[in-house]
Every structure is written in C-alpha cells, then in structure tokens.
Amino acid sequence: MKHKTISKQTAWIFAALVATSILTLAFTTIGNRPQQESLLTYKNIIRAHSNNGLYAEPAKKINNTDNKDAKGTLEAISVGDEKVEAIICLDLPNTESWIPDASIKIKGDVIEWSNFVLINSKDPATYTSTNRCFLIGFPYNKTVEKKIHVNISVNLFQDNGSDLASNETAKKIKDKLHINYPELDFEIVTDIGNNGGGGSILITSKSAAMSEDETLQLIYDATIEKGNGKWDFDIDMP
C-alpha cells in the first residue's frame, strides 16, 4: 500500500494561512477593531504600497454569477510597480472558513493571486458573519500605466485536507467519493517522529482500473469544496 503525506499536498494552503496570521499581526493593533476602521486601515496600507502608482476606491458592488443574493464589493484597488492589491468584501455561503481564489487580467495578462489577508480576523464577530473582507495580492512587475482597465475574478473554496485526520472530515470525504467510487476506501495514518508528526493516507481498497496515484488524487480533489459562481469586477483605473 502507498502512503501520501497530506501536508505536502496542502503546503500552499498552510503558507497562505501563515501569511494571513503574520500580516494580520503586523497590520492590526491589540484588541478588536470595528469593521469600518479595519477597512480604512487596510485602504491606507495598499495606498502606500502603490508607490505613487494607481489607487482607487470604487466601492463597486456586483452580484455573484450563480447567486444573485450573494453580493461582492470591490472596496479599493492599487496598482504599484511590484504588485496589485485589492480589498474585496464577499457574501459567503455560510460561516465556515472560505478562501478566496482570485485572478486579475490587465492588458491581456492573467495573473493568479499570491497572498491574502482576512480583514478584522481578530474580531470574533467576523466568524459569525457571512460577509467578510479580504486583502488579496497579485504580483505585477510591469511599468504602471495610467488609465488601464483591470478585471478581477474571484470565487471561493474550502480545503479540508488539513483536517482529514479527523473522523468526521474523513467520513465526509468517503461518503462523497462513494457516490461514484463505492469500492474506494482509505485510512489516515499518524506518523510521530523525533522532529514532530504528520499524517499520511493509506489506501485500503480501490478500483483495479486506477493506479494508487490516481486514487490519491481523487481523495485530495474530494477535500476541495468550491462555492457556487464567481464575482467579476471591472474597473478603469484613473
């Protein structure tokens, strides 16, 4: 049987979450901040990051492509000589942990997000609300031009891979897979070593027509839950 280390497949998610924690600690003071104050704080941050480039506060609100009741608001955007940053507030499907998956399009170039920060993450009220705001960053290494058009496309997803060791999450993933792959089964094995521990997937049964690598990929793909639809923001920068 073949083991697959979970942490390796979800390393970029952990990196994003670590970056979120570090940036949040750097950008917020001790204690909770009202949502509006946090938005203002982050707007000032990305305005400074624009390095005399382009900055706008369009407060542009649009509907989700699949759910017209799910609003999204582009609160602010800056285009600097090294990065593009946008503050976007979204209506989430529920109060669980959702991650923004975003890309921008500038003059035909499509650029995927590189980092994000959940705004007001220290306030417990943030996690009881289905509307949350994110600062999302994109690498941009081209000369900043005036009056450019920017498209930002955002959707949401959850990655349950880091929680796969819990019985509840493992059962949820198995039930999801058994709809189309009733013969597939696996266990989570905890590895404890001198330098710490980790988890691995042990496949206990699978389709004879599939390799173990293909089966492992199916399991990992099943840990990803996507939100419905997306938001497409179009903005002409001044």
One Martini backbone bead per residue (centre of mass of N, CA, C, O) as a GRO file, in nm:
protein
  238
    1MET     BB    1   0.101   0.033   0.013
    2LYS     BB    2   0.028   0.387  -0.012
    3HIS     BB    3   0.163   0.683   0.092
    4LYS     BB    4   0.036   1.022   0.170
    5THR     BB    5   0.123   1.340   0.228
    6ILE     BB    6  -0.070   1.599   0.322
    7SER     BB    7   0.115   1.851   0.367
    8LYS     BB    8   0.226   1.863   0.078
    9GLN     BB    9  -0.049   1.926  -0.073
   10THR     BB   10  -0.116   2.177   0.154
   11ALA     BB   11   0.115   2.390   0.176
   12TRP     BB   12  -0.008   2.651   0.042
   13ILE     BB   13  -0.227   2.688   0.254
   14PHE     BB   14  -0.046   2.722   0.499
   15ALA     BB   15   0.105   2.964   0.386
   16ALA     BB   16  -0.141   3.147   0.369
   17LEU     BB   17  -0.217   3.134   0.672
   18VAL     BB   18   0.048   3.241   0.780
   19ALA     BB   19   0.041   3.506   0.627
   20THR     BB   20  -0.217   3.605   0.756
   21SER     BB   21  -0.114   3.619   1.050
   22ILE     BB   22   0.128   3.806   1.008
   23LEU     BB   23  -0.018   4.047   0.868
   24THR     BB   24  -0.226   4.095   1.090
   25LEU     BB   25  -0.024   4.162   1.316
   26ALA     BB   26   0.107   4.403   1.158
   27PHE     BB   27  -0.188   4.569   1.093
   28THR     BB   28  -0.274   4.530   1.397
   29THR     BB   29  -0.398   4.586   1.695
   30ILE     BB   30  -0.476   4.540   1.999
   31GLY     BB   31  -0.765   4.413   1.955
   32ASN     BB   32  -1.062   4.519   1.848
   33ARG     BB   33  -1.210   4.616   1.533
   34PRO     BB   34  -1.386   4.781   1.345
   35GLN     BB   35  -1.461   4.727   1.025
   36GLN     BB   36  -1.424   5.018   0.916
   37GLU     BB   37  -1.140   5.064   1.035
   38SER     BB   38  -1.001   4.833   0.887
   39LEU     BB   39  -1.054   4.928   0.603
   40LEU     BB   40  -0.902   5.193   0.632
   41THR     BB   41  -0.629   5.072   0.704
   42TYR     BB   42  -0.596   4.903   0.438
   43LYS     BB   43  -0.619   5.134   0.241
   44ASN     BB   44  -0.363   5.279   0.339
   45ILE     BB   45  -0.169   5.050   0.275
   46ILE     BB   46  -0.221   5.020  -0.039
   47ARG     BB   47  -0.160   5.312  -0.105
   48ALA     BB   48   0.140   5.294  -0.018
   49HIS     BB   49   0.212   5.046  -0.213
   50SER     BB   50   0.178   5.202  -0.495
   51ASN     BB   51   0.409   5.405  -0.542
   52ASN     BB   52   0.258   5.629  -0.714
   53GLY     BB   53   0.041   5.496  -0.850
   54LEU     BB   54  -0.259   5.329  -0.848
   55TYR     BB   55  -0.578   5.452  -0.703
   56ALA     BB   56  -0.896   5.310  -0.574
   57GLU     BB   57  -1.258   5.368  -0.458
   58PRO     BB   58  -1.535   5.225  -0.591
   59ALA     BB   59  -1.751   5.060  -0.439
   60LYS     BB   60  -1.817   4.795  -0.606
   61LYS     BB   61  -2.127   4.628  -0.672
   62ILE     BB   62  -2.200   4.275  -0.711
   63ASN     BB   63  -2.302   3.980  -0.846
   64ASN     BB   64  -2.333   3.664  -0.851
   65THR     BB   65  -2.358   3.446  -1.114
   66ASP     BB   66  -2.546   3.224  -0.935
   67ASN     BB   67  -2.602   3.441  -0.687
   68LYS     BB   68  -2.783   3.730  -0.648
   69ASP     BB   69  -2.754   3.751  -0.320
   70ALA     BB   70  -2.443   3.754  -0.369
   71LYS     BB   71  -2.225   3.986  -0.272
   72GLY     BB   72  -1.979   4.218  -0.412
   73THR     BB   73  -1.697   4.433  -0.302
   74LEU     BB   74  -1.495   4.689  -0.432
   75GLU     BB   75  -1.317   4.898  -0.226
   76ALA     BB   76  -1.008   4.853  -0.332
   77ILE     BB   77  -0.724   4.966  -0.549
   78SER     BB   78  -0.380   4.879  -0.642
   79VAL     BB   79  -0.104   4.995  -0.860
   80GLY     BB   80   0.217   4.888  -0.878
   81ASP     BB   81   0.558   4.794  -0.947
   82GLU     BB   82   0.492   4.487  -0.791
   83LYS     BB   83   0.172   4.525  -0.726
   84VAL     BB   84  -0.158   4.403  -0.669
   85GLU     BB   85  -0.433   4.541  -0.474
   86ALA     BB   86  -0.732   4.410  -0.303
   87ILE     BB   87  -1.051   4.500  -0.165
   88ILE     BB   88  -1.282   4.237  -0.073
   89CYS     BB   89  -1.633   4.182  -0.032
   90LEU     BB   90  -1.817   3.884   0.080
   91ASP     BB   91  -2.071   3.655   0.031
   92LEU     BB   92  -2.120   3.373   0.204
   93PRO     BB   93  -2.264   3.062   0.241
   94ASN     BB   94  -2.121   3.068   0.529
   95THR     BB   95  -1.928   3.046   0.848
   96GLU     BB   96  -1.707   2.922   0.724
   97SER     BB   97  -1.398   2.850   0.580
   98TRP     BB   98  -1.298   3.077   0.329
   99ILE     BB   99  -1.128   3.100   0.012
  100PRO     BB  100  -0.981   3.304  -0.208
  101ASP     BB  101  -1.002   3.286  -0.571
  102ALA     BB  102  -0.779   3.478  -0.775
  103SER     BB  103  -0.781   3.707  -1.062
  104ILE     BB  104  -0.611   3.901  -1.311
  105LYS     BB  105  -0.666   4.145  -1.585
  106ILE     BB  106  -0.399   4.293  -1.789
  107LYS     BB  107  -0.357   4.337  -2.103
  108GLY     BB  108  -0.407   4.001  -2.123
  109ASP     BB  109  -0.300   3.942  -1.841
  110VAL     BB  110  -0.290   3.660  -1.623
  111ILE     BB  111  -0.312   3.675  -1.257
  112GLU     BB  112  -0.242   3.518  -0.977
  113TRP     BB  113  -0.259   3.484  -0.664
  114SER     BB  114  -0.032   3.517  -0.362
  115ASN     BB  115  -0.217   3.667  -0.137
  116PHE     BB  116  -0.390   3.687   0.190
  117VAL     BB  117  -0.632   3.876   0.400
  118LEU     BB  118  -0.819   3.875   0.681
  119ILE     BB  119  -1.026   4.106   0.784
  120ASN     BB  120  -1.071   4.121   1.115
  121SER     BB  121  -0.959   3.842   1.257
  122LYS     BB  122  -0.982   3.923   1.578
  123ASP     BB  123  -1.286   3.927   1.543
  124PRO     BB  124  -1.541   3.719   1.631
  125ALA     BB  125  -1.764   3.844   1.441
  126THR     BB  126  -1.644   3.750   1.169
  127TYR     BB  127  -1.732   3.430   1.219
  128THR     BB  128  -2.060   3.513   1.225
  129SER     BB  129  -2.023   3.614   0.940
  130THR     BB  130  -2.109   3.620   0.576
  131ASN     BB  131  -1.929   3.886   0.571
  132ARG     BB  132  -1.611   3.930   0.407
  133CYS     BB  133  -1.277   4.063   0.412
  134PHE     BB  134  -1.015   4.106   0.160
  135LEU     BB  135  -0.671   4.093   0.099
  136ILE     BB  136  -0.539   4.089  -0.235
  137GLY     BB  137  -0.252   3.957  -0.401
  138PHE     BB  138  -0.046   4.057  -0.694
  139PRO     BB  139   0.182   4.014  -0.920
  140TYR     BB  140   0.369   4.311  -1.062
  141ASN     BB  141   0.630   4.377  -1.330
  142LYS     BB  142   0.516   4.646  -1.453
  143THR     BB  143   0.456   4.927  -1.593
  144VAL     BB  144   0.277   5.190  -1.492
  145GLU     BB  145  -0.033   5.282  -1.626
  146LYS     BB  146  -0.255   5.490  -1.734
  147LYS     BB  147  -0.566   5.399  -1.782
  148ILE     BB  148  -0.643   5.106  -1.689
  149HIS     BB  149  -0.774   4.782  -1.723
  150VAL     BB  150  -0.947   4.585  -1.468
  151ASN     BB  151  -0.981   4.237  -1.391
  152ILE     BB  152  -1.170   4.063  -1.132
  153SER     BB  153  -1.164   3.721  -1.024
  154VAL     BB  154  -1.393   3.555  -0.787
  155ASN     BB  155  -1.375   3.278  -0.567
  156LEU     BB  156  -1.460   2.988  -0.367
  157PHE     BB  157  -1.294   2.785  -0.106
  158GLN     BB  158  -1.224   2.463   0.039
  159ASP     BB  159  -0.976   2.300   0.261
  160ASN     BB  160  -0.979   1.966   0.419
  161GLY     BB  161  -0.690   1.836   0.437
  162SER     BB  162  -0.595   1.935   0.731
  163ASP     BB  163  -0.872   1.761   0.851
  164LEU     BB  164  -0.854   1.447   0.771
  165ALA     BB  165  -0.792   1.315   1.059
  166SER     BB  166  -1.075   1.343   1.109
  167ASN     BB  167  -1.353   1.151   1.123
  168GLU     BB  168  -1.560   1.348   1.003
  169THR     BB  169  -1.403   1.428   0.743
  170ALA     BB  170  -1.344   1.144   0.634
  171LYS     BB  171  -1.641   1.064   0.602
  172LYS     BB  172  -1.722   1.289   0.408
  173ILE     BB  173  -1.526   1.201   0.182
  174LYS     BB  174  -1.622   0.910   0.147
  175ASP     BB  175  -1.918   0.972   0.078
  176LYS     BB  176  -1.848   1.134  -0.176
  177LEU     BB  177  -1.691   0.900  -0.327
  178HIS     BB  178  -1.911   0.661  -0.313
  179ILE     BB  179  -2.095   0.753  -0.543
  180ASN     BB  180  -1.857   0.670  -0.774
  181TYR     BB  181  -1.657   0.497  -0.546
  182PRO     BB  182  -1.739   0.228  -0.361
  183GLU     BB  183  -1.440   0.079  -0.343
  184LEU     BB  184  -1.328   0.314  -0.188
  185ASP     BB  185  -1.056   0.323   0.059
  186PHE     BB  186  -0.934   0.473   0.375
  187GLU     BB  187  -0.658   0.585   0.580
  188ILE     BB  188  -0.527   0.755   0.865
  189VAL     BB  189  -0.184   0.806   0.933
  190THR     BB  190   0.012   0.854   1.215
  191ASP     BB  191   0.321   1.032   1.235
  192ILE     BB  192   0.587   0.984   1.478
  193GLY     BB  193   0.863   1.189   1.559
  194ASN     BB  194   1.134   1.370   1.669
  195ASN     BB  195   1.030   1.629   1.470
  196GLY     BB  196   0.744   1.517   1.468
  197GLY     BB  197   0.438   1.517   1.282
  198GLY     BB  198   0.201   1.330   1.070
  199GLY     BB  199   0.017   1.257   0.770
  200SER     BB  200  -0.136   0.969   0.602
  201ILE     BB  201  -0.242   0.787   0.319
  202LEU     BB  202  -0.425   0.475   0.324
  203ILE     BB  203  -0.495   0.243   0.092
  204THR     BB  204  -0.739  -0.029   0.111
  205SER     BB  205  -0.920   0.044  -0.151
  206LYS     BB  206  -0.974  -0.012  -0.512
  207SER     BB  207  -0.963   0.025  -0.832
  208ALA     BB  208  -0.814  -0.164  -1.081
  209ALA     BB  209  -0.816   0.083  -1.298
  210MET     BB  210  -0.646   0.228  -1.073
  211SER     BB  211  -0.411   0.401  -0.945
  212GLU     BB  212  -0.274   0.527  -0.664
  213ASP     BB  213  -0.235   0.816  -0.768
  214GLU     BB  214  -0.527   0.852  -0.870
  215THR     BB  215  -0.661   0.798  -0.596
  216LEU     BB  216  -0.523   1.024  -0.437
  217GLN     BB  217  -0.634   1.253  -0.613
  218LEU     BB  218  -0.929   1.204  -0.550
  219ILE     BB  219  -0.910   1.259  -0.249
  220TYR     BB  220  -0.801   1.545  -0.267
  221ASP     BB  221  -1.027   1.667  -0.444
  222ALA     BB  222  -1.252   1.606  -0.219
  223THR     BB  223  -1.142   1.840  -0.019
  224ILE     BB  224  -1.264   2.028  -0.229
  225GLU     BB  225  -1.473   2.321  -0.192
  226LYS     BB  226  -1.695   2.495  -0.389
  227GLY     BB  227  -1.832   2.771  -0.472
  228ASN     BB  228  -2.075   2.946  -0.614
  229GLY     BB  229  -1.952   3.097  -0.850
  230LYS     BB  230  -1.882   3.452  -0.924
  231TRP     BB  231  -1.675   3.747  -0.942
  232ASP     BB  232  -1.680   4.040  -1.170
  233PHE     BB  233  -1.445   4.295  -1.195
  234ASP     BB  234  -1.460   4.629  -1.335
  235ILE     BB  235  -1.179   4.864  -1.387
  236ASP     BB  236  -1.091   5.204  -1.431
  237MET     BB  237  -0.804   5.346  -1.401
  238PRO     BB  238  -0.678   5.675  -1.345
   0.00000   0.00000   0.00000
